[in-house]
Amino acid sequence: MTVHPLSQVHPEAVIGPGVEIGPFVFIDKNVEIGAGTTIAANATILEGTRIGEKCRIFPGAVLGAIPQDLKFKGEDSLVIIGNNTTIRECVTLNRGTAAKGETIVGNNCLLMAYSHVAHDCIIRDSVIMANATQLAGEVEIDDFAILGGGTLVHQFVKIGAHTMLQGGSKVSQDVPPYIVAGREPLVYSGVNSIGLRRRGYTNEQINGIQDIYRIIFQSRLNTTNAIERVMETLPLSVERDNIIRFIQSSNRGIIKGHI
């Protein structure tokens, strides 16, 4: 562990081997930082923060501040960050509340400068949030999703795996997996075929996903009837089941198709 003499590290903080802490960093009590992580100048790591191994925290980031939620009453809660995640300049991650108790950022994520993650959000693995993306409370983002710069996400929204959202998007309904979404208001704009190929999906799998979404978004059926048609006419697949499960569990409803 290397700590710059101009930084303040609480004696009760648990700092792993090989951690590097730059100047003017503040690390509070009840903080744990995994091996090989680097904390750059002027970062603030507050009580209740858990950072995994080989993460990179850039200048001005504030991790573990109390929620910006008037219902918060000072309860114990956490921010949990996985391994190999990069937190860029001036990113803010708030602790959880009594609702879930923790805010979670997974492994191999990239949160670009000035992004905000509010209380009780769940960001799973390999998610990219571009500059100034803002998440309200209890948002969930699944693996490999990419949110373009300046995206605004309403509280309780869920964003599916392997999605790609246009920069400046305003997201007030759930975004199903495997798709590209854009325009204003936000709508389905096609399957994220390039991203899926990069992650090893076959042409057969991608074509199957496209068949599903043609029915859901372009058949002019309501969502319930479209799901029934998908189940009746299209073969079983992991992707089909993931899409149906996501839509059927949506509380806010899914975005619409562009016709």
Contacts in CASP RR format, 6 or more apart in sequence:
PFRMAT RR
TARGET T0000
AUTHOR 0000-0000-0000
METHOD contacts of the structure
MODEL  1
MTVHPLSQVHPEAVIGPGVEIGPFVFIDKNVEIGAGTTIAANATILEGTR
IGEKCRIFPGAVLGAIPQDLKFKGEDSLVIIGNNTTIRECVTLNRGTAAK
GETIVGNNCLLMAYSHVAHDCIIRDSVIMANATQLAGEVEIDDFAILGGG
TLVHQFVKIGAHTMLQGGSKVSQDVPPYIVAGREPLVYSGVNSIGLRRRG
YTNEQINGIQDIYRIIFQSRLNTTNAIERVMETLPLSVERDNIIRFIQSS
NRGIIKGHI
1 15 0 8 1.000
1 16 0 8 1.000
1 17 0 8 1.000
1 18 0 8 1.000
1 19 0 8 1.000
1 20 0 8 1.000
1 21 0 8 1.000
2 18 0 8 1.000
2 19 0 8 1.000
2 20 0 8 1.000
2 21 0 8 1.000
3 9 0 8 1.000
3 15 0 8 1.000
3 21 0 8 1.000
3 22 0 8 1.000
4 21 0 8 1.000
4 22 0 8 1.000
4 23 0 8 1.000
4 24 0 8 1.000
4 25 0 8 1.000
6 22 0 8 1.000
6 23 0 8 1.000
6 24 0 8 1.000
7 21 0 8 1.000
7 22 0 8 1.000
7 23 0 8 1.000
7 24 0 8 1.000
7 25 0 8 1.000
7 26 0 8 1.000
7 27 0 8 1.000
8 25 0 8 1.000
8 26 0 8 1.000
8 27 0 8 1.000
9 15 0 8 1.000
9 21 0 8 1.000
9 25 0 8 1.000
9 27 0 8 1.000
10 27 0 8 1.000
10 28 0 8 1.000
10 29 0 8 1.000
10 31 0 8 1.000
12 29 0 8 1.000
12 30 0 8 1.000
13 27 0 8 1.000
13 28 0 8 1.000
13 29 0 8 1.000
13 30 0 8 1.000
13 31 0 8 1.000
13 32 0 8 1.000
13 33 0 8 1.000
13 45 0 8 1.000
14 31 0 8 1.000
14 32 0 8 1.000
14 33 0 8 1.000
15 21 0 8 1.000
15 27 0 8 1.000
15 33 0 8 1.000
15 34 0 8 1.000
16 33 0 8 1.000
16 34 0 8 1.000
16 35 0 8 1.000
16 36 0 8 1.000
16 37 0 8 1.000
17 35 0 8 1.000
17 36 0 8 1.000
18 35 0 8 1.000
18 36 0 8 1.000
19 33 0 8 1.000
19 34 0 8 1.000
19 35 0 8 1.000
19 36 0 8 1.000
19 37 0 8 1.000
19 38 0 8 1.000
19 39 0 8 1.000
20 36 0 8 1.000
20 37 0 8 1.000
20 38 0 8 1.000
20 39 0 8 1.000
21 27 0 8 1.000
21 38 0 8 1.000
21 39 0 8 1.000
22 39 0 8 1.000
22 40 0 8 1.000
22 41 0 8 1.000
23 41 0 8 1.000
23 42 0 8 1.000
24 41 0 8 1.000
24 42 0 8 1.000
25 39 0 8 1.000
25 40 0 8 1.000
25 41 0 8 1.000
25 42 0 8 1.000
25 43 0 8 1.000
25 44 0 8 1.000
25 45 0 8 1.000
26 43 0 8 1.000
26 44 0 8 1.000
26 45 0 8 1.000
27 33 0 8 1.000
27 39 0 8 1.000
27 45 0 8 1.000
28 45 0 8 1.000
28 46 0 8 1.000
28 47 0 8 1.000
28 48 0 8 1.000
28 49 0 8 1.000
29 47 0 8 1.000
30 47 0 8 1.000
30 48 0 8 1.000
31 45 0 8 1.000
31 46 0 8 1.000
31 47 0 8 1.000
31 48 0 8 1.000
31 49 0 8 1.000
31 50 0 8 1.000
31 51 0 8 1.000
32 49 0 8 1.000
32 50 0 8 1.000
32 51 0 8 1.000
32 52 0 8 1.000
33 39 0 8 1.000
33 45 0 8 1.000
33 51 0 8 1.000
33 52 0 8 1.000
34 51 0 8 1.000
34 52 0 8 1.000
34 53 0 8 1.000
34 55 0 8 1.000
35 53 0 8 1.000
35 54 0 8 1.000
36 53 0 8 1.000
36 54 0 8 1.000
37 51 0 8 1.000
37 52 0 8 1.000
37 53 0 8 1.000
37 54 0 8 1.000
37 55 0 8 1.000
37 56 0 8 1.000
37 57 0 8 1.000
38 55 0 8 1.000
38 56 0 8 1.000
38 57 0 8 1.000
39 45 0 8 1.000
39 57 0 8 1.000
40 56 0 8 1.000
40 57 0 8 1.000
40 58 0 8 1.000
40 59 0 8 1.000
40 60 0 8 1.000
41 59 0 8 1.000
41 60 0 8 1.000
42 59 0 8 1.000
42 60 0 8 1.000
43 57 0 8 1.000
43 58 0 8 1.000
43 59 0 8 1.000
43 60 0 8 1.000
43 61 0 8 1.000
43 62 0 8 1.000
43 63 0 8 1.000
44 60 0 8 1.000
44 61 0 8 1.000
44 62 0 8 1.000
44 63 0 8 1.000
44 65 0 8 1.000
45 51 0 8 1.000
45 57 0 8 1.000
45 63 0 8 1.000
45 64 0 8 1.000
46 62 0 8 1.000
46 63 0 8 1.000
46 64 0 8 1.000
46 65 0 8 1.000
46 95 0 8 1.000
47 64 0 8 1.000
48 64 0 8 1.000
48 76 0 8 1.000
48 77 0 8 1.000
48 78 0 8 1.000
48 79 0 8 1.000
48 95 0 8 1.000
49 63 0 8 1.000
49 64 0 8 1.000
49 78 0 8 1.000
49 79 0 8 1.000
49 81 0 8 1.000
49 93 0 8 1.000
49 95 0 8 1.000
50 78 0 8 1.000
50 79 0 8 1.000
50 80 0 8 1.000
50 81 0 8 1.000
51 57 0 8 1.000
51 63 0 8 1.000
51 81 0 8 1.000
51 82 0 8 1.000
52 81 0 8 1.000
52 82 0 8 1.000
52 83 0 8 1.000
52 85 0 8 1.000
53 83 0 8 1.000
53 84 0 8 1.000
54 83 0 8 1.000
54 84 0 8 1.000
55 81 0 8 1.000
55 82 0 8 1.000
55 83 0 8 1.000
55 84 0 8 1.000
55 85 0 8 1.000
55 86 0 8 1.000
55 87 0 8 1.000
56 85 0 8 1.000
56 86 0 8 1.000
56 87 0 8 1.000
57 63 0 8 1.000
57 87 0 8 1.000
58 86 0 8 1.000
58 87 0 8 1.000
58 88 0 8 1.000
58 89 0 8 1.000
58 91 0 8 1.000
58 113 0 8 1.000
59 89 0 8 1.000
59 90 0 8 1.000
60 89 0 8 1.000
60 90 0 8 1.000
61 87 0 8 1.000
61 88 0 8 1.000
61 89 0 8 1.000
61 90 0 8 1.000
61 91 0 8 1.000
61 92 0 8 1.000
61 93 0 8 1.000
62 90 0 8 1.000
62 91 0 8 1.000
62 92 0 8 1.000
62 93 0 8 1.000
63 79 0 8 1.000
63 81 0 8 1.000
63 87 0 8 1.000
63 91 0 8 1.000
63 92 0 8 1.000
63 93 0 8 1.000
64 79 0 8 1.000
64 93 0 8 1.000
64 94 0 8 1.000
64 95 0 8 1.000
64 103 0 8 1.000
65 92 0 8 1.000
65 93 0 8 1.000
65 94 0 8 1.000
65 95 0 8 1.000
66 72 0 8 1.000
66 74 0 8 1.000
66 94 0 8 1.000
66 95 0 8 1.000
67 77 0 8 1.000
67 94 0 8 1.000
67 95 0 8 1.000
67 96 0 8 1.000
67 97 0 8 1.000
67 118 0 8 1.000
67 119 0 8 1.000
67 120 0 8 1.000
68 94 0 8 1.000
68 118 0 8 1.000
68 119 0 8 1.000
69 97 0 8 1.000
69 118 0 8 1.000
69 119 0 8 1.000
69 137 0 8 1.000
71 97 0 8 1.000
71 98 0 8 1.000
72 97 0 8 1.000
72 98 0 8 1.000
72 119 0 8 1.000
73 98 0 8 1.000
75 97 0 8 1.000
75 98 0 8 1.000
75 101 0 8 1.000
77 95 0 8 1.000
77 96 0 8 1.000
77 97 0 8 1.000
77 98 0 8 1.000
77 101 0 8 1.000
77 102 0 8 1.000
77 103 0 8 1.000
77 119 0 8 1.000
78 95 0 8 1.000
78 96 0 8 1.000
78 101 0 8 1.000
78 102 0 8 1.000
78 103 0 8 1.000
79 93 0 8 1.000
79 94 0 8 1.000
79 95 0 8 1.000
79 96 0 8 1.000
79 102 0 8 1.000
79 103 0 8 1.000
79 104 0 8 1.000
79 105 0 8 1.000
80 102 0 8 1.000
80 103 0 8 1.000
80 104 0 8 1.000
80 105 0 8 1.000
80 106 0 8 1.000
81 87 0 8 1.000
81 93 0 8 1.000
81 105 0 8 1.000
81 106 0 8 1.000
82 105 0 8 1.000
82 106 0 8 1.000
82 107 0 8 1.000
82 109 0 8 1.000
83 107 0 8 1.000
83 108 0 8 1.000
84 107 0 8 1.000
84 108 0 8 1.000
85 105 0 8 1.000
85 106 0 8 1.000
85 107 0 8 1.000
85 108 0 8 1.000
85 109 0 8 1.000
85 110 0 8 1.000
85 111 0 8 1.000
86 109 0 8 1.000
86 110 0 8 1.000
86 111 0 8 1.000
87 93 0 8 1.000
87 111 0 8 1.000
88 110 0 8 1.000
88 111 0 8 1.000
88 112 0 8 1.000
88 113 0 8 1.000
88 115 0 8 1.000
89 113 0 8 1.000
89 114 0 8 1.000
90 113 0 8 1.000
90 114 0 8 1.000
91 111 0 8 1.000
91 112 0 8 1.000
91 113 0 8 1.000
91 114 0 8 1.000
91 115 0 8 1.000
91 116 0 8 1.000
91 117 0 8 1.000
92 115 0 8 1.000
92 116 0 8 1.000
92 117 0 8 1.000
93 103 0 8 1.000
93 105 0 8 1.000
93 111 0 8 1.000
93 116 0 8 1.000
93 117 0 8 1.000
94 103 0 8 1.000
94 116 0 8 1.000
94 117 0 8 1.000
94 118 0 8 1.000
94 119 0 8 1.000
95 101 0 8 1.000
95 102 0 8 1.000
95 103 0 8 1.000
95 119 0 8 1.000
96 102 0 8 1.000
96 103 0 8 1.000
96 119 0 8 1.000
96 120 0 8 1.000
97 119 0 8 1.000
97 120 0 8 1.000
99 119 0 8 1.000
99 120 0 8 1.000
99 138 0 8 1.000
100 120 0 8 1.000
100 122 0 8 1.000
100 138 0 8 1.000
101 120 0 8 1.000
102 120 0 8 1.000
103 117 0 8 1.000
103 118 0 8 1.000
103 119 0 8 1.000
103 120 0 8 1.000
103 121 0 8 1.000
103 122 0 8 1.000
104 121 0 8 1.000
104 122 0 8 1.000
104 123 0 8 1.000
105 111 0 8 1.000
105 117 0 8 1.000
105 123 0 8 1.000
105 127 0 8 1.000
106 123 0 8 1.000
106 124 0 8 1.000
106 125 0 8 1.000
106 127 0 8 1.000
107 125 0 8 1.000
107 126 0 8 1.000
108 125 0 8 1.000
108 126 0 8 1.000
109 123 0 8 1.000
109 125 0 8 1.000
109 126 0 8 1.000
109 127 0 8 1.000
109 128 0 8 1.000
109 129 0 8 1.000
110 127 0 8 1.000
110 128 0 8 1.000
110 129 0 8 1.000
111 117 0 8 1.000
111 129 0 8 1.000
111 133 0 8 1.000
112 128 0 8 1.000
112 129 0 8 1.000
112 130 0 8 1.000
112 131 0 8 1.000
112 132 0 8 1.000
112 133 0 8 1.000
112 149 0 8 1.000
113 131 0 8 1.000
113 132 0 8 1.000
114 131 0 8 1.000
114 132 0 8 1.000
115 129 0 8 1.000
115 130 0 8 1.000
115 131 0 8 1.000
115 132 0 8 1.000
115 133 0 8 1.000
115 134 0 8 1.000
115 135 0 8 1.000
116 133 0 8 1.000
116 134 0 8 1.000
116 135 0 8 1.000
117 123 0 8 1.000
117 129 0 8 1.000
117 135 0 8 1.000
118 135 0 8 1.000
118 136 0 8 1.000
118 137 0 8 1.000
118 138 0 8 1.000
118 139 0 8 1.000
118 155 0 8 1.000
119 137 0 8 1.000
119 138 0 8 1.000
120 137 0 8 1.000
120 138 0 8 1.000
121 135 0 8 1.000
121 137 0 8 1.000
121 138 0 8 1.000
121 139 0 8 1.000
121 140 0 8 1.000
121 141 0 8 1.000
122 139 0 8 1.000
122 140 0 8 1.000
122 141 0 8 1.000
123 129 0 8 1.000
123 135 0 8 1.000
123 140 0 8 1.000
123 141 0 8 1.000
124 141 0 8 1.000
124 142 0 8 1.000
124 143 0 8 1.000
124 161 0 8 1.000
125 143 0 8 1.000
125 144 0 8 1.000
126 143 0 8 1.000
126 144 0 8 1.000
127 141 0 8 1.000
127 142 0 8 1.000
127 143 0 8 1.000
127 144 0 8 1.000
127 145 0 8 1.000
127 146 0 8 1.000
127 147 0 8 1.000
128 145 0 8 1.000
128 146 0 8 1.000
128 147 0 8 1.000
129 135 0 8 1.000
129 147 0 8 1.000
129 148 0 8 1.000
129 149 0 8 1.000
129 151 0 8 1.000
130 146 0 8 1.000
130 147 0 8 1.000
130 148 0 8 1.000
130 149 0 8 1.000
130 150 0 8 1.000
130 151 0 8 1.000
130 167 0 8 1.000
131 149 0 8 1.000
131 150 0 8 1.000
132 149 0 8 1.000
132 150 0 8 1.000
133 147 0 8 1.000
133 148 0 8 1.000
133 149 0 8 1.000
133 150 0 8 1.000
133 151 0 8 1.000
133 152 0 8 1.000
133 153 0 8 1.000
134 150 0 8 1.000
134 151 0 8 1.000
134 152 0 8 1.000
134 153 0 8 1.000
135 141 0 8 1.000
135 153 0 8 1.000
136 153 0 8 1.000
136 154 0 8 1.000
136 155 0 8 1.000
136 156 0 8 1.000
136 157 0 8 1.000
137 155 0 8 1.000
137 156 0 8 1.000
138 155 0 8 1.000
138 156 0 8 1.000
139 153 0 8 1.000
139 154 0 8 1.000
139 155 0 8 1.000
139 156 0 8 1.000
139 157 0 8 1.000
139 158 0 8 1.000
139 159 0 8 1.000
140 157 0 8 1.000
140 158 0 8 1.000
140 159 0 8 1.000
141 147 0 8 1.000
141 158 0 8 1.000
141 159 0 8 1.000
141 160 0 8 1.000
142 158 0 8 1.000
142 159 0 8 1.000
142 160 0 8 1.000
142 161 0 8 1.000
142 162 0 8 1.000
142 163 0 8 1.000
142 177 0 8 1.000
143 161 0 8 1.000
143 162 0 8 1.000
144 161 0 8 1.000
144 162 0 8 1.000
144 195 0 8 1.000
144 199 0 8 1.000
145 159 0 8 1.000
145 160 0 8 1.000
145 161 0 8 1.000
145 162 0 8 1.000
145 163 0 8 1.000
145 164 0 8 1.000
145 165 0 8 1.000
146 163 0 8 1.000
146 164 0 8 1.000
146 165 0 8 1.000
147 153 0 8 1.000
147 159 0 8 1.000
147 165 0 8 1.000
147 167 0 8 1.000
147 169 0 8 1.000
148 164 0 8 1.000
148 165 0 8 1.000
148 166 0 8 1.000
148 167 0 8 1.000
148 168 0 8 1.000
148 169 0 8 1.000
149 167 0 8 1.000
149 168 0 8 1.000
150 167 0 8 1.000
150 168 0 8 1.000
150 169 0 8 1.000
151 165 0 8 1.000
151 167 0 8 1.000
151 168 0 8 1.000
151 169 0 8 1.000
151 170 0 8 1.000
151 171 0 8 1.000
152 168 0 8 1.000
152 169 0 8 1.000
152 170 0 8 1.000
152 171 0 8 1.000
153 159 0 8 1.000
153 171 0 8 1.000
154 170 0 8 1.000
154 171 0 8 1.000
154 172 0 8 1.000
154 252 0 8 1.000
156 251 0 8 1.000
156 252 0 8 1.000
157 171 0 8 1.000
157 172 0 8 1.000
157 173 0 8 1.000
157 174 0 8 1.000
157 175 0 8 1.000
157 252 0 8 1.000
158 174 0 8 1.000
158 175 0 8 1.000
158 246 0 8 1.000
158 250 0 8 1.000
158 252 0 8 1.000
159 165 0 8 1.000
159 171 0 8 1.000
159 174 0 8 1.000
159 175 0 8 1.000
160 174 0 8 1.000
160 175 0 8 1.000
160 176 0 8 1.000
160 177 0 8 1.000
160 178 0 8 1.000
160 246 0 8 1.000
161 177 0 8 1.000
161 178 0 8 1.000
161 242 0 8 1.000
162 177 0 8 1.000
162 178 0 8 1.000
162 192 0 8 1.000
162 195 0 8 1.000
162 196 0 8 1.000
162 199 0 8 1.000
163 175 0 8 1.000
163 176 0 8 1.000
163 177 0 8 1.000
163 178 0 8 1.000
163 179 0 8 1.000
163 180 0 8 1.000
163 181 0 8 1.000
163 192 0 8 1.000
164 179 0 8 1.000
164 180 0 8 1.000
164 181 0 8 1.000
164 192 0 8 1.000
164 195 0 8 1.000
165 171 0 8 1.000
165 175 0 8 1.000
165 180 0 8 1.000
165 181 0 8 1.000
165 182 0 8 1.000
165 186 0 8 1.000
166 180 0 8 1.000
166 181 0 8 1.000
166 182 0 8 1.000
166 183 0 8 1.000
166 186 0 8 1.000
166 189 0 8 1.000
169 181 0 8 1.000
169 182 0 8 1.000
169 186 0 8 1.000
170 184 0 8 1.000
170 185 0 8 1.000
170 186 0 8 1.000
171 181 0 8 1.000
171 186 0 8 1.000
171 255 0 8 1.000
172 185 0 8 1.000
172 186 0 8 1.000
172 252 0 8 1.000
173 186 0 8 1.000
173 250 0 8 1.000
173 252 0 8 1.000
173 253 0 8 1.000
173 254 0 8 1.000
173 255 0 8 1.000
174 246 0 8 1.000
174 247 0 8 1.000
174 250 0 8 1.000
174 251 0 8 1.000
174 252 0 8 1.000
174 253 0 8 1.000
174 254 0 8 1.000
174 255 0 8 1.000
175 181 0 8 1.000
175 186 0 8 1.000
175 254 0 8 1.000
175 255 0 8 1.000
176 188 0 8 1.000
176 213 0 8 1.000
176 216 0 8 1.000
176 243 0 8 1.000
176 246 0 8 1.000
176 247 0 8 1.000
176 254 0 8 1.000
176 255 0 8 1.000
177 239 0 8 1.000
177 242 0 8 1.000
177 243 0 8 1.000
177 246 0 8 1.000
178 191 0 8 1.000
178 192 0 8 1.000
178 196 0 8 1.000
178 209 0 8 1.000
178 213 0 8 1.000
178 239 0 8 1.000
178 243 0 8 1.000
179 188 0 8 1.000
179 189 0 8 1.000
179 190 0 8 1.000
179 191 0 8 1.000
179 192 0 8 1.000
179 213 0 8 1.000
180 188 0 8 1.000
180 189 0 8 1.000
180 190 0 8 1.000
180 191 0 8 1.000
180 192 0 8 1.000
181 187 0 8 1.000
181 188 0 8 1.000
181 189 0 8 1.000
181 255 0 8 1.000
182 189 0 8 1.000
183 189 0 8 1.000
183 258 0 8 1.000
185 256 0 8 1.000
186 255 0 8 1.000
187 255 0 8 1.000
187 256 0 8 1.000
187 257 0 8 1.000
187 258 0 8 1.000
188 213 0 8 1.000
188 217 0 8 1.000
188 255 0 8 1.000
188 256 0 8 1.000
188 257 0 8 1.000
188 258 0 8 1.000
189 258 0 8 1.000
190 210 0 8 1.000
190 213 0 8 1.000
191 206 0 8 1.000
191 209 0 8 1.000
191 210 0 8 1.000
191 213 0 8 1.000
193 206 0 8 1.000
193 210 0 8 1.000
196 205 0 8 1.000
196 206 0 8 1.000
196 209 0 8 1.000
197 206 0 8 1.000
205 237 0 8 1.000
205 239 0 8 1.000
208 234 0 8 1.000
208 237 0 8 1.000
208 239 0 8 1.000
208 240 0 8 1.000
209 239 0 8 1.000
209 243 0 8 1.000
211 234 0 8 1.000
212 230 0 8 1.000
212 234 0 8 1.000
212 239 0 8 1.000
212 240 0 8 1.000
212 243 0 8 1.000
213 243 0 8 1.000
215 221 0 8 1.000
215 226 0 8 1.000
215 229 0 8 1.000
215 230 0 8 1.000
215 233 0 8 1.000
215 234 0 8 1.000
216 223 0 8 1.000
216 226 0 8 1.000
216 227 0 8 1.000
216 230 0 8 1.000
216 243 0 8 1.000
216 247 0 8 1.000
217 256 0 8 1.000
217 257 0 8 1.000
217 258 0 8 1.000
217 259 0 8 1.000
218 257 0 8 1.000
218 259 0 8 1.000
219 226 0 8 1.000
219 229 0 8 1.000
220 259 0 8 1.000
221 229 0 8 1.000
223 247 0 8 1.000
223 253 0 8 1.000
223 254 0 8 1.000
227 244 0 8 1.000
227 247 0 8 1.000
227 248 0 8 1.000
230 240 0 8 1.000
230 243 0 8 1.000
230 244 0 8 1.000
231 244 0 8 1.000
234 240 0 8 1.000
246 254 0 8 1.000
247 254 0 8 1.000
END
